[in-house]
Every structure is written in structure tokens, then in C-alpha cells.
Amino acid sequence: MMNQIGIKEAQEKVDQWIKKYGVRYFNELTNMAILTEEVGEVARIISRKYGEQSFKESDKEVDLADEMADVLWVLMCLANQTGVDLNEAFQKNLEKKTERDMYRHKNNEKL
């Protein structure tokens, strides 16, 4: 079993990997396009596995976890490039959602 790491350490590992093996970061617009592509790959798997579309023969070997990790990787690249501490941002976002939605979902009759 692999050691689990937190968001901050993961961001640091991405940065170290880019500097060691990746030569440099792709520019922010390129990474935004790559992020969109990776999210599309996750959507493709979800629509086939849980939705109404069927897998093509070429899609049979897809790995949802790996595709989600690709999304996370590129998101961390963008965060590193733009100076965003995702650990801090996530904590603030969780607090915002908790304050805003503390009762909203519990009071939603549709849920």
C-alpha cells in the first residue's frame, strides 16, 4: 500500500517532478486546455459506466481512477503556476460551503 499524502505535499511533488522530468510547466493556457481534455476523459468514462452510453472496444481498458488522477495533476500544475495553495483554498472553500449550505440540503425536499 502506498503512503497517503496531503494536498500540500502532492502539490510539492508535482512541482518537483516537473522540475526534474518535465523541463518546465506548459503555459497556463495550455494547461487549462489539458485540464479540459482530462475532465472530458473522466466524463466519457462516467457516461459509459454509469450513464446510458456503451463502451467501444477501444474504451474497454479505461481506468477511472487514473483519469481522475490526471485531472488532479493538471489542476495542481495550474495551482503551482498561479500561486494557489490548494490546501488552504480547500479549507476556505469547505468553511464557505458549510456556512452557506449548513441547512440548505437538509431542507431540500428533492433530496
N, CA, C and O atoms as a GROMACS GRO file, in nm:
protein
  444
    1MET      N    1   0.084  -0.118   0.000
    1MET     CA    2   0.000   0.000   0.000
    1MET      C    3   0.089   0.125   0.000
    1MET      O    4   0.188   0.132   0.072
    2MET      N    5   0.052   0.222  -0.081
    2MET     CA    6   0.131   0.344  -0.092
    2MET      C    7   0.102   0.436   0.026
    2MET      O    8  -0.007   0.433   0.084
    3ASN      N    9   0.201   0.517   0.059
    3ASN     CA   10   0.180   0.617   0.163
    3ASN      C   11   0.082   0.722   0.113
    3ASN      O   12   0.091   0.766  -0.002
    4GLN      N   13  -0.010   0.763   0.199
    4GLN     CA   14  -0.102   0.869   0.163
    4GLN      C   15  -0.036   1.003   0.189
    4GLN      O   16   0.038   1.020   0.286
    5ILE      N   17  -0.064   1.098   0.101
    5ILE     CA   18  -0.007   1.231   0.117
    5ILE      C   19  -0.120   1.333   0.112
    5ILE      O   20  -0.227   1.308   0.057
    6GLY      N   21  -0.094   1.447   0.172
    6GLY     CA   22  -0.192   1.555   0.172
    6GLY      C   23  -0.181   1.640   0.047
    6GLY      O   24  -0.093   1.620  -0.037
    7ILE      N   25  -0.271   1.734   0.036
    7ILE     CA   26  -0.276   1.821  -0.081
    7ILE      C   27  -0.147   1.901  -0.096
    7ILE      O   28  -0.091   1.910  -0.205
    8LYS      N   29  -0.101   1.960   0.013
    8LYS     CA   30   0.019   2.044   0.008
    8LYS      C   31   0.139   1.963  -0.041
    8LYS      O   32   0.214   2.008  -0.128
    9GLU      N   33   0.156   1.844   0.015
    9GLU     CA   34   0.268   1.760  -0.027
    9GLU      C   35   0.253   1.715  -0.172
    9GLU      O   36   0.351   1.706  -0.245
   10ALA      N   37   0.131   1.688  -0.213
   10ALA     CA   38   0.107   1.648  -0.352
   10ALA      C   39   0.145   1.762  -0.448
   10ALA      O   40   0.207   1.738  -0.551
   11GLN      N   41   0.108   1.883  -0.412
   11GLN     CA   42   0.145   1.999  -0.495
   11GLN      C   43   0.297   2.011  -0.505
   11GLN      O   44   0.350   2.040  -0.612
   12GLU      N   45   0.366   1.988  -0.394
   12GLU     CA   46   0.513   1.994  -0.393
   12GLU      C   47   0.572   1.883  -0.480
   12GLU      O   48   0.669   1.906  -0.552
   13LYS      N   49   0.514   1.764  -0.473
   13LYS     CA   50   0.564   1.652  -0.554
   13LYS      C   51   0.546   1.678  -0.703
   13LYS      O   52   0.633   1.645  -0.783
   14VAL      N   53   0.434   1.738  -0.740
   14VAL     CA   54   0.411   1.774  -0.881
   14VAL      C   55   0.518   1.873  -0.924
   14VAL      O   56   0.577   1.858  -1.031
   15ASP      N   57   0.544   1.974  -0.843
   15ASP     CA   58   0.645   2.075  -0.876
   15ASP      C   59   0.783   2.012  -0.891
   15ASP      O   60   0.856   2.044  -0.985
   16GLN      N   61   0.818   1.924  -0.798
   16GLN     CA   62   0.948   1.856  -0.806
   16GLN      C   63   0.958   1.771  -0.932
   16GLN      O   64   1.062   1.769  -0.998
   17TRP      N   65   0.849   1.701  -0.966
   17TRP     CA   66   0.850   1.615  -1.085
   17TRP      C   67   0.867   1.699  -1.211
   17TRP      O   68   0.946   1.665  -1.299
   18ILE      N   69   0.792   1.809  -1.218
   18ILE     CA   70   0.802   1.898  -1.336
   18ILE      C   71   0.946   1.948  -1.351
   18ILE      O   72   1.000   1.948  -1.462
   19LYS      N   73   1.006   1.989  -1.243
   19LYS     CA   74   1.142   2.044  -1.249
   19LYS      C   75   1.246   1.937  -1.283
   19LYS      O   76   1.347   1.967  -1.346
   20LYS      N   77   1.220   1.812  -1.242
   20LYS     CA   78   1.316   1.704  -1.267
   20LYS      C   79   1.296   1.638  -1.403
   20LYS      O   80   1.394   1.611  -1.474
   21TYR      N   81   1.172   1.612  -1.440
   21TYR     CA   82   1.144   1.535  -1.562
   21TYR      C   83   1.072   1.613  -1.671
   21TYR      O   84   1.082   1.579  -1.789
   22GLY      N   85   1.001   1.715  -1.635
   22GLY     CA   86   0.916   1.784  -1.731
   22GLY      C   87   0.978   1.904  -1.797
   22GLY      O   88   0.913   1.968  -1.880
   23VAL      N   89   1.099   1.935  -1.765
   23VAL     CA   90   1.174   2.050  -1.816
   23VAL      C   91   1.114   2.181  -1.760
   23VAL      O   92   1.184   2.257  -1.694
   24ARG      N   93   0.985   2.206  -1.787
   24ARG     CA   94   0.918   2.324  -1.735
   24ARG      C   95   0.767   2.298  -1.743
   24ARG      O   96   0.722   2.203  -1.806
   25TYR      N   97   0.692   2.384  -1.677
   25TYR     CA   98   0.546   2.376  -1.689
   25TYR      C   99   0.504   2.420  -1.828
   25TYR      O  100   0.566   2.510  -1.886
   26PHE      N  101   0.400   2.357  -1.883
   26PHE     CA  102   0.336   2.414  -2.001
   26PHE      C  103   0.275   2.546  -1.955
   26PHE      O  104   0.251   2.564  -1.836
   27ASN      N  105   0.251   2.639  -2.045
   27ASN     CA  106   0.194   2.766  -2.000
   27ASN      C  107   0.050   2.744  -1.950
   27ASN      O  108  -0.011   2.640  -1.974
   28GLU      N  109   0.000   2.843  -1.880
   28GLU     CA  110  -0.129   2.830  -1.814
   28GLU      C  111  -0.243   2.799  -1.911
   28GLU      O  112  -0.332   2.719  -1.880
   29LEU      N  113  -0.242   2.861  -2.026
   29LEU     CA  114  -0.349   2.834  -2.124
   29LEU      C  115  -0.341   2.692  -2.178
   29LEU      O  116  -0.444   2.627  -2.197
   30THR      N  117  -0.220   2.643  -2.202
   30THR     CA  118  -0.205   2.505  -2.245
   30THR      C  119  -0.254   2.410  -2.137
   30THR      O  120  -0.326   2.315  -2.165
   31ASN      N  121  -0.215   2.437  -2.012
   31ASN     CA  122  -0.261   2.350  -1.903
   31ASN      C  123  -0.412   2.358  -1.883
   31ASN      O  124  -0.473   2.258  -1.845
   32MET      N  125  -0.473   2.473  -1.908
   32MET     CA  126  -0.618   2.483  -1.899
   32MET      C  127  -0.683   2.395  -2.006
   32MET      O  128  -0.783   2.328  -1.979
   33ALA      N  129  -0.627   2.395  -2.125
   33ALA     CA  130  -0.678   2.309  -2.231
   33ALA      C  131  -0.660   2.161  -2.194
   33ALA      O  132  -0.749   2.079  -2.218
   34ILE      N  133  -0.545   2.128  -2.138
   34ILE     CA  134  -0.519   1.990  -2.096
   34ILE      C  135  -0.616   1.949  -1.986
   34ILE      O  136  -0.667   1.838  -1.987
   35LEU      N  137  -0.641   2.039  -1.890
   35LEU     CA  138  -0.736   2.010  -1.783
   35LEU      C  139  -0.875   1.981  -1.841
   35LEU      O  140  -0.942   1.887  -1.799
   36THR      N  141  -0.916   2.061  -1.936
   36THR     CA  142  -1.046   2.040  -2.001
   36THR      C  143  -1.050   1.904  -2.070
   36THR      O  144  -1.150   1.833  -2.062
   37GLU      N  145  -0.942   1.868  -2.137
   37GLU     CA  146  -0.932   1.738  -2.203
   37GLU      C  147  -0.942   1.624  -2.101
   37GLU      O  148  -1.013   1.526  -2.123
   38GLU      N  149  -0.870   1.637  -1.990
   38GLU     CA  150  -0.871   1.532  -1.888
   38GLU      C  151  -1.009   1.518  -1.823
   38GLU      O  152  -1.054   1.407  -1.797
   39VAL      N  153  -1.076   1.630  -1.796
   39VAL     CA  154  -1.212   1.625  -1.741
   39VAL      C  155  -1.304   1.557  -1.842
   39VAL      O  156  -1.394   1.482  -1.804
   40GLY      N  157  -1.283   1.583  -1.970
   40GLY     CA  158  -1.361   1.517  -2.074
   40GLY      C  159  -1.341   1.366  -2.073
   40GLY      O  160  -1.436   1.291  -2.096
   41GLU      N  161  -1.221   1.321  -2.046
   41GLU     CA  162  -1.194   1.178  -2.039
   41GLU      C  163  -1.266   1.114  -1.920
   41GLU      O  164  -1.318   1.003  -1.931
   42VAL      N  165  -1.270   1.186  -1.807
   42VAL     CA  166  -1.346   1.137  -1.692
   42VAL      C  167  -1.495   1.130  -1.728
   42VAL      O  168  -1.562   1.032  -1.698
   43ALA      N  169  -1.545   1.235  -1.792
   43ALA     CA  170  -1.686   1.239  -1.832
   43ALA      C  171  -1.719   1.123  -1.927
   43ALA      O  172  -1.826   1.063  -1.917
   44ARG      N  173  -1.629   1.094  -2.017
   44ARG     CA  174  -1.651   0.983  -2.113
   44ARG      C  175  -1.668   0.850  -2.038
   44ARG      O  176  -1.758   0.773  -2.069
   45ILE      N  177  -1.582   0.826  -1.942
   45ILE     CA  178  -1.591   0.701  -1.865
   45ILE      C  179  -1.720   0.697  -1.784
   45ILE      O  180  -1.790   0.596  -1.783
   46ILE      N  181  -1.751   0.806  -1.715
   46ILE     CA  182  -1.871   0.811  -1.632
   46ILE      C  183  -1.996   0.790  -1.718
   46ILE      O  184  -2.086   0.716  -1.678
   47SER      N  185  -2.001   0.854  -1.835
   47SER     CA  186  -2.119   0.841  -1.920
   47SER      C  187  -2.138   0.699  -1.972
   47SER      O  188  -2.250   0.657  -2.001
   48ARG      N  189  -2.030   0.626  -1.983
   48ARG     CA  190  -2.038   0.489  -2.032
   48ARG      C  191  -2.059   0.388  -1.918
   48ARG      O  192  -2.133   0.291  -1.933
   49LYS      N  193  -1.993   0.413  -1.807
   49LYS     CA  194  -2.003   0.319  -1.696
   49LYS      C  195  -2.133   0.337  -1.617
   49LYS      O  196  -2.194   0.239  -1.575
   50TYR      N  197  -2.174   0.461  -1.596
   50TYR     CA  198  -2.291   0.488  -1.512
   50TYR      C  199  -2.408   0.547  -1.590
   50TYR      O  200  -2.521   0.551  -1.541
   51GLY      N  201  -2.381   0.592  -1.711
   51GLY     CA  202  -2.485   0.653  -1.794
   51GLY      C  203  -2.538   0.554  -1.897
   51GLY      O  204  -2.526   0.432  -1.881
   52GLU      N  205  -2.595   0.608  -2.000
   52GLU     CA  206  -2.664   0.526  -2.098
   52GLU      C  207  -2.580   0.493  -2.221
   52GLU      O  208  -2.623   0.416  -2.307
   53GLN      N  209  -2.461   0.551  -2.232
   53GLN     CA  210  -2.376   0.518  -2.345
   53GLN      C  211  -2.304   0.387  -2.320
   53GLN      O  212  -2.284   0.346  -2.206
   54SER      N  213  -2.266   0.321  -2.429
   54SER     CA  214  -2.193   0.194  -2.416
   54SER      C  215  -2.047   0.216  -2.452
   54SER      O  216  -2.012   0.308  -2.526
   55PHE      N  217  -1.963   0.128  -2.398
   55PHE     CA  218  -1.820   0.134  -2.428
   55PHE      C  219  -1.793   0.084  -2.568
   55PHE      O  220  -1.857  -0.011  -2.614
   56LYS      N  221  -1.699   0.148  -2.636
   56LYS     CA  222  -1.647   0.096  -2.761
   56LYS      C  223  -1.536  -0.001  -2.724
   56LYS      O  224  -1.486   0.002  -2.611
   57GLU      N  225  -1.496  -0.085  -2.817
   57GLU     CA  226  -1.388  -0.178  -2.790
   57GLU      C  227  -1.262  -0.104  -2.743
   57GLU      O  228  -1.191  -0.150  -2.654
   58SER      N  229  -1.236   0.011  -2.804
   58SER     CA  230  -1.115   0.088  -2.769
   58SER      C  231  -1.126   0.151  -2.630
   58SER      O  232  -1.025   0.195  -2.574
   59ASP      N  233  -1.246   0.156  -2.572
   59ASP     CA  234  -1.266   0.215  -2.439
   59ASP      C  235  -1.262   0.112  -2.327
   59ASP      O  236  -1.268   0.150  -2.210
   60LYS      N  237  -1.252  -0.014  -2.359
   60LYS     CA  238  -1.268  -0.120  -2.258
   60LYS      C  239  -1.163  -0.117  -2.149
   60LYS      O  240  -1.189  -0.161  -2.037
   61GLU      N  241  -1.044  -0.067  -2.179
   61GLU     CA  242  -0.934  -0.071  -2.082
   61GLU      C  243  -0.916   0.059  -2.005
   61GLU      O  244  -0.811   0.081  -1.945
   62VAL      N  245  -1.016   0.145  -2.005
   62VAL     CA  246  -1.002   0.273  -1.936
   62VAL      C  247  -1.000   0.254  -1.785
   62VAL      O  248  -1.054   0.157  -1.732
   63ASP      N  249  -0.935   0.350  -1.718
   63ASP     CA  250  -0.918   0.343  -1.573
   63ASP      C  251  -0.966   0.476  -1.514
   63ASP      O  252  -0.896   0.577  -1.524
   64LEU      N  253  -1.083   0.476  -1.454
   64LEU     CA  254  -1.142   0.597  -1.399
   64LEU      C  255  -1.051   0.663  -1.296
   64LEU      O  256  -1.032   0.784  -1.299
   65ALA      N  257  -0.994   0.584  -1.206
   65ALA     CA  258  -0.906   0.640  -1.103
   65ALA      C  259  -0.786   0.711  -1.164
   65ALA      O  260  -0.748   0.819  -1.119
   66ASP      N  261  -0.727   0.652  -1.266
   66ASP     CA  262  -0.612   0.712  -1.332
   66ASP      C  263  -0.651   0.842  -1.401
   66ASP      O  264  -0.576   0.940  -1.397
   67GLU      N  265  -0.767   0.844  -1.464
   67GLU     CA  266  -0.813   0.966  -1.531
   67GLU      C  267  -0.843   1.076  -1.430
   67GLU      O  268  -0.815   1.193  -1.455
   68MET      N  269  -0.900   1.039  -1.315
   68MET     CA  270  -0.924   1.139  -1.210
   68MET      C  271  -0.791   1.193  -1.157
   68MET      O  272  -0.779   1.312  -1.128
   69ALA      N  273  -0.691   1.106  -1.145
   69ALA     CA  274  -0.558   1.150  -1.101
   69ALA      C  275  -0.496   1.245  -1.203
   69ALA      O  276  -0.426   1.340  -1.165
   70ASP      N  277  -0.521   1.221  -1.332
   70ASP     CA  278  -0.473   1.314  -1.435
   70ASP      C  279  -0.534   1.452  -1.416
   70ASP      O  280  -0.465   1.553  -1.430
   71VAL      N  281  -0.664   1.458  -1.385
   71VAL     CA  282  -0.731   1.586  -1.359
   71VAL      C  283  -0.664   1.656  -1.241
   71VAL      O  284  -0.633   1.775  -1.247
   72LEU      N  285  -0.642   1.580  -1.134
   72LEU     CA  286  -0.580   1.636  -1.014
   72LEU      C  287  -0.439   1.687  -1.044
   72LEU      O  288  -0.400   1.794  -0.997
   73TRP      N  289  -0.364   1.612  -1.122
   73TRP     CA  290  -0.228   1.650  -1.159
   73TRP      C  291  -0.227   1.786  -1.230
   73TRP      O  292  -0.152   1.876  -1.192
   74VAL      N  293  -0.309   1.800  -1.332
   74VAL     CA  294  -0.308   1.924  -1.410
   74VAL      C  295  -0.361   2.040  -1.326
   74VAL      O  296  -0.313   2.152  -1.338
   75LEU      N  297  -0.459   2.013  -1.241
   75LEU     CA  298  -0.509   2.116  -1.151
   75LEU      C  299  -0.398   2.165  -1.058
   75LEU      O  300  -0.386   2.284  -1.031
   76MET      N  301  -0.317   2.072  -1.011
   76MET     CA  302  -0.205   2.108  -0.924
   76MET      C  303  -0.099   2.186  -1.001
   76MET      O  304  -0.037   2.277  -0.946
   77CYS      N  305  -0.077   2.150  -1.126
   77CYS     CA  306   0.014   2.229  -1.209
   77CYS      C  307  -0.034   2.373  -1.218
   77CYS      O  308   0.044   2.467  -1.199
   78LEU      N  309  -0.162   2.391  -1.247
   78LEU     CA  310  -0.217   2.526  -1.258
   78LEU      C  311  -0.210   2.600  -1.126
   78LEU      O  312  -0.181   2.720  -1.123
   79ALA      N  313  -0.235   2.530  -1.018
   79ALA     CA  314  -0.226   2.593  -0.886
   79ALA      C  315  -0.083   2.639  -0.860
   79ALA      O  316  -0.061   2.751  -0.813
   80ASN      N  317   0.014   2.554  -0.889
   80ASN     CA  318   0.154   2.590  -0.869
   80ASN      C  319   0.192   2.712  -0.954
   80ASN      O  320   0.261   2.802  -0.907
   81GLN      N  321   0.146   2.713  -1.077
   81GLN     CA  322   0.181   2.822  -1.168
   81GLN      C  323   0.119   2.955  -1.127
   81GLN      O  324   0.177   3.060  -1.153
   82THR      N  325   0.004   2.950  -1.065
   82THR     CA  326  -0.069   3.073  -1.033
   82THR      C  327  -0.059   3.110  -0.886
   82THR      O  328  -0.123   3.206  -0.841
   83GLY      N  329   0.021   3.035  -0.810
   83GLY     CA  330   0.045   3.069  -0.670
   83GLY      C  331  -0.070   3.033  -0.577
   83GLY      O  332  -0.085   3.094  -0.472
   84VAL      N  333  -0.150   2.936  -0.615
   84VAL     CA  334  -0.262   2.895  -0.531
   84VAL      C  335  -0.220   2.779  -0.442
   84VAL      O  336  -0.171   2.677  -0.491
   85ASP      N  337  -0.238   2.794  -0.312
   85ASP     CA  338  -0.218   2.687  -0.216
   85ASP      C  339  -0.351   2.612  -0.207
   85ASP      O  340  -0.444   2.657  -0.141
   86LEU      N  341  -0.358   2.497  -0.273
   86LEU     CA  342  -0.485   2.423  -0.279
   86LEU      C  343  -0.530   2.374  -0.142
   86LEU      O  344  -0.650   2.362  -0.116
   87ASN      N  345  -0.437   2.346  -0.054
   87ASN     CA  346  -0.473   2.303   0.081
   87ASN      C  347  -0.550   2.414   0.152
   87ASN      O  348  -0.657   2.391   0.208
   88GLU      N  349  -0.494   2.534   0.148
   88GLU     CA  350  -0.559   2.650   0.209
   88GLU      C  351  -0.690   2.682   0.138
   88GLU      O  352  -0.791   2.710   0.203
   89ALA      N  353  -0.688   2.678   0.006
   89ALA     CA  354  -0.809   2.709  -0.072
   89ALA      C  355  -0.920   2.610  -0.041
   89ALA      O  356  -1.036   2.648  -0.030
   90PHE      N  357  -0.885   2.482  -0.027
   90PHE     CA  358  -0.986   2.381   0.003
   90PHE      C  359  -1.047   2.404   0.140
   90PHE      O  360  -1.168   2.394   0.157
   91GLN      N  361  -0.962   2.435   0.238
   91GLN     CA  362  -1.012   2.462   0.374
   91GLN      C  363  -1.109   2.579   0.374
   91GLN      O  364  -1.216   2.572   0.434
   92LYS      N  365  -1.071   2.688   0.306
   92LYS     CA  366  -1.158   2.805   0.299
   92LYS      C  367  -1.288   2.773   0.225
   92LYS      O  368  -1.395   2.819   0.265
   93ASN      N  369  -1.278   2.694   0.121
   93ASN     CA  370  -1.396   2.657   0.043
   93ASN      C  371  -1.491   2.570   0.125
   93ASN      O  372  -1.613   2.586   0.118
   94LEU      N  373  -1.434   2.479   0.203
   94LEU     CA  374  -1.516   2.393   0.289
   94LEU      C  375  -1.590   2.477   0.394
   94LEU      O  376  -1.708   2.455   0.421
   95GLU      N  377  -1.519   2.573   0.452
   95GLU     CA  378  -1.582   2.662   0.550
   95GLU      C  379  -1.694   2.743   0.485
   95GLU      O  380  -1.801   2.758   0.543
   96LYS      N  381  -1.669   2.794   0.365
   96LYS     CA  382  -1.771   2.872   0.293
   96LYS      C  383  -1.895   2.787   0.265
   96LYS      O  384  -2.007   2.831   0.289
   97LYS      N  385  -1.872   2.665   0.215
   97LYS     CA  386  -1.985   2.577   0.184
   97LYS      C  387  -2.063   2.539   0.311
   97LYS      O  388  -2.186   2.533   0.309
   98THR      N  389  -1.991   2.515   0.419
   98THR     CA  390  -2.056   2.477   0.544
   98THR      C  391  -2.144   2.591   0.594
   98THR      O  392  -2.259   2.570   0.633
   99GLU      N  393  -2.089   2.712   0.593
   99GLU     CA  394  -2.165   2.827   0.640
   99GLU      C  395  -2.286   2.853   0.549
   99GLU      O  396  -2.396   2.877   0.598
  100ARG      N  397  -2.267   2.847   0.421
  100ARG     CA  398  -2.372   2.878   0.324
  100ARG      C  399  -2.478   2.768   0.316
  100ARG      O  400  -2.597   2.798   0.302
  101ASP      N  401  -2.435   2.644   0.324
  101ASP     CA  402  -2.525   2.532   0.295
  101ASP      C  403  -2.556   2.444   0.415
  101ASP      O  404  -2.602   2.331   0.399
  102MET      N  405  -2.532   2.495   0.535
  102MET     CA  406  -2.549   2.414   0.656
  102MET      C  407  -2.686   2.346   0.660
  102MET      O  408  -2.696   2.230   0.700
  103TYR      N  409  -2.789   2.418   0.621
  103TYR     CA  410  -2.926   2.362   0.627
  103TYR      C  411  -2.989   2.348   0.489
  103TYR      O  412  -3.093   2.283   0.475
  104ARG      N  413  -2.928   2.408   0.389
  104ARG     CA  414  -2.987   2.412   0.256
  104ARG      C  415  -3.022   2.274   0.202
  104ARG      O  416  -3.134   2.252   0.155
  105HIS      N  417  -2.930   2.181   0.208
  105HIS     CA  418  -2.954   2.049   0.150
  105HIS      C  419  -3.047   1.966   0.237
  105HIS      O  420  -3.130   1.890   0.187
  106LYS      N  421  -3.033   1.980   0.367
  106LYS     CA  422  -3.122   1.907   0.458
  106LYS      C  423  -3.266   1.952   0.442
  106LYS      O  424  -3.358   1.874   0.463
  107ASN      N  425  -3.286   2.079   0.404
  107ASN     CA  426  -3.421   2.133   0.387
  107ASN      C  427  -3.472   2.121   0.243
  107ASN      O  428  -3.582   2.168   0.213
  108ASN      N  429  -3.396   2.061   0.158
  108ASN     CA  430  -3.436   2.045   0.017
  108ASN      C  431  -3.525   1.922   0.005
  108ASN      O  432  -3.479   1.810   0.023
  109GLU      N  433  -3.649   1.942  -0.025
  109GLU     CA  434  -3.746   1.831  -0.034
  109GLU      C  435  -3.712   1.736  -0.148
  109GLU      O  436  -3.753   1.620  -0.146
  110LYS      N  437  -3.638   1.783  -0.246
  110LYS     CA  438  -3.599   1.697  -0.359
  110LYS      C  439  -3.496   1.593  -0.318
  110LYS      O  440  -3.480   1.491  -0.384
  111LEU      N  441  -3.425   1.621  -0.208
  111LEU     CA  442  -3.323   1.527  -0.162
  111LEU      C  443  -3.384   1.435  -0.060
  111LEU      O  444  -3.316   1.347  -0.008
   0.00000   0.00000   0.00000
